[in-house]
Amino acid sequence: MKTKHFFSIILVIAFLGSLTKALALNEKRNSLDETELSVSITSPAQSDSVKADFDAFPNLHPMVVHFPIVLLLLAVVLQLIQLFILNRTMDWVILLMVGSGFIGAYVAGTFVHPHTEGLTEMAKSVLEQHDKYANWTLWSSALAAILKIASLFWVKLKRGFEIAVFVVMAFSAYSVSEAGHYGSQLVYIEGVGPQGNYIGTESEEGHEENGGHSH
């Protein structure tokens, strides 16, 4: 019971910590208007500080999105191991990984998702693929977390059920990998994001009115 309570506390703290930090960063970013954002982007180059402040980034998506990638890939590896050992403590660790991965994916796709404008046709196509796999990641990781909760409290270490959980987690890992591939293509090939290129600074409503891409 002590182990169960310990991992429960860690899980709650991780969930609340990730969500609170993301909300705080998002609120801080929304408080800047276009003029303030333009000044903040150039400020690191004009100062002696090597490490840029959060306000200097045109968008915080790249700083958040790596967490769900790592967590979901680690979760599926641990779930594979779980198929052979069927350890209850491992179940809590996996739930922590996949649950935090889901929260990270939700935050990356909702609170800090960049609003784009002026994309080329190729960039638009790549972005559509990126968003498709990102959505698949979100829903599959949520399902994986639910199944893992069911495994902990109801099914309790049935290998057949754990195989089903592994399949869902494997799909989530595949989806997040593909989303990461298209995301990298957007940045390094299509040039979306570096120094704020193709990233809008107006509100989401303004994007929708002007035909920009927003979430």
C-alpha positions in Angstrom: 0.0 0.0 0.0 2.9 2.4 0.8 4.3 1.9 -2.7 0.9 2.5 -4.2 0.4 5.7 -2.3 3.9 6.9 -3.1 3.4 6.5 -6.9 -0.1 8.0 -6.6 1.4 11.1 -5.0 4.1 11.4 -7.7 1.5 11.0 -10.5 -0.7 13.8 -9.1 2.3 16.1 -8.5 3.6 15.5 -12.1 0.2 16.1 -13.7 -0.5 19.2 -11.7 3.0 20.5 -12.1 3.0 20.1 -15.9 -0.4 21.7 -16.3 0.3 24.6 -14.0 3.6 25.5 -15.6 2.1 25.3 -19.1 -0.9 27.5 -18.1 1.4 30.1 -16.5 3.6 30.2 -19.5 0.7 30.5 -21.9 -0.9 33.3 -19.8 2.4 35.2 -19.8 2.7 34.9 -23.6 -0.8 36.1 -24.2 -0.1 39.2 -22.2 2.3 40.5 -24.9 1.0 42.5 -27.8 2.8 42.5 -31.2 5.1 45.4 -30.3 6.2 43.8 -27.1 6.8 40.5 -28.9 8.9 42.2 -31.6 11.1 43.9 -29.0 11.5 40.7 -26.9 12.6 38.7 -29.9 15.5 41.0 -30.6 16.5 41.6 -27.0 18.7 38.5 -26.6 20.9 39.6 -29.4 21.3 43.1 -27.9 22.1 41.9 -24.4 25.0 40.1 -22.8 22.8 37.1 -21.6 23.4 33.9 -23.5 20.2 32.2 -22.2 17.1 33.8 -23.7 14.0 34.5 -21.6 10.7 32.8 -22.4 9.4 36.1 -23.7 12.1 36.0 -26.4 10.6 33.0 -28.1 7.9 33.5 -30.8 6.3 30.3 -29.5 6.8 27.8 -26.7 5.7 24.7 -28.6 9.2 23.4 -29.3 10.0 23.7 -25.5 7.0 21.6 -24.5 6.6 19.0 -27.3 9.7 17.0 -26.6 8.4 15.9 -23.2 5.4 13.8 -24.6 7.7 12.4 -27.3 10.1 11.0 -24.7 7.5 10.0 -22.2 5.3 8.1 -24.7 8.3 6.3 -26.2 9.5 5.3 -22.8 6.0 4.2 -21.7 5.7 1.7 -24.6 9.2 0.2 -23.8 8.2 -0.2 -20.2 4.9 -1.8 -21.2 6.8 -4.3 -23.3 8.8 -5.2 -20.3 5.7 -5.5 -18.3 4.3 -8.2 -20.6 7.0 -10.5 -19.2 7.3 -9.4 -15.6 3.7 -8.4 -14.7 4.9 -6.2 -11.8 2.3 -4.0 -10.1 4.8 -1.3 -9.2 5.8 -1.1 -12.9 2.1 -0.5 -13.7 2.3 2.7 -11.6 5.5 3.8 -13.3 3.9 3.2 -16.8 0.8 5.1 -15.8 3.0 8.0 -14.7 4.8 8.0 -18.1 1.8 7.7 -20.3 -0.4 10.0 -18.2 2.3 12.7 -18.3 2.8 12.1 -22.0 -0.9 12.7 -22.6 -0.8 15.9 -20.6 2.3 17.1 -22.5 0.7 16.3 -25.8 -2.5 18.1 -24.8 -0.6 21.2 -23.7 1.6 21.2 -26.8 -1.4 20.9 -29.1 -3.6 23.3 -27.3 -2.0 25.9 -25.1 1.2 26.5 -26.9 0.3 25.4 -30.4 1.7 28.0 -32.9 -0.7 30.0 -35.1 0.8 30.1 -38.6 0.3 32.5 -41.5 1.6 32.9 -45.0 2.6 29.2 -45.4 3.6 27.8 -48.8 1.4 25.0 -50.2 3.9 22.4 -49.3 4.2 23.7 -45.8 0.5 23.6 -45.4 0.4 20.0 -46.5 3.2 19.0 -44.1 1.4 20.9 -41.3 -1.8 19.0 -42.0 0.1 15.7 -41.6 1.8 16.9 -38.5 -1.6 17.9 -36.9 -3.2 14.6 -38.0 -0.6 12.5 -36.2 -0.6 14.9 -33.2 -4.3 14.3 -32.8 -3.9 10.6 -33.1 -1.2 10.8 -30.4 -3.5 12.8 -28.1 -6.4 10.3 -28.4 -4.4 7.2 -28.3 -2.3 8.3 -25.3 -5.6 9.2 -23.5 -7.0 5.7 -24.2 -3.7 4.1 -23.1 -3.8 6.0 -19.8 -7.5 4.9 -19.3 -6.6 1.3 -20.0 -3.6 1.4 -17.7 -5.9 2.8 -14.9 -8.3 -0.1 -15.6 -5.3 -2.5 -15.4 -4.4 -1.1 -12.0 -7.8 -1.1 -10.3 -9.9 -3.7 -12.1 -8.1 -6.1 -14.4 -5.0 -6.4 -12.3 -2.1 -8.0 -14.2 -3.8 -10.1 -16.9 -1.3 -10.7 -19.6 -3.9 -10.6 -22.4 -5.2 -7.2 -21.3 -1.6 -5.9 -21.0 -1.0 -7.0 -24.6 -4.0 -4.8 -25.6 -2.6 -1.9 -23.6 0.8 -2.4 -25.3 -0.8 -2.3 -28.8 -2.5 1.0 -28.0 0.7 2.5 -26.6 2.7 1.3 -29.6 0.2 3.1 -31.8 0.7 6.2 -29.7 4.4 5.9 -29.9 4.2 5.5 -33.7 1.9 8.6 -34.0 4.1 10.8 -31.9 7.1 9.7 -33.9 5.4 10.6 -37.1 4.2 13.9 -35.7 7.8 14.7 -34.7 9.0 13.8 -38.2 6.6 16.2 -39.9 7.3 18.8 -37.2 11.0 18.6 -37.9 10.3 18.8 -41.6 8.3 22.0 -41.0 11.2 23.6 -39.2 14.3 22.4 -41.0 13.0 22.1 -44.5 10.0 24.4 -44.8 11.5 27.0 -42.5 8.4 27.4 -40.3 9.3 28.7 -36.8 13.0 29.8 -36.8 13.1 33.5 -35.7 9.3 33.6 -35.9 9.1 32.8 -39.6 5.5 32.1 -40.6 4.4 32.4 -37.0 1.5 34.8 -36.4 1.5 37.1 -33.4 -2.2 38.2 -33.4 -4.9 36.5 -31.5 -6.5 33.2 -32.5 -9.6 35.0 -33.6 -7.6 37.3 -35.8 -6.1 34.2 -37.5 -9.4 32.7 -38.2 -10.7 35.9 -39.7 -7.6 36.2 -41.9 -7.6 32.5 -43.0 -4.5 31.6 -41.0 -4.0 28.2 -39.5 -4.9 27.9 -35.8 -6.0 25.5 -33.1 
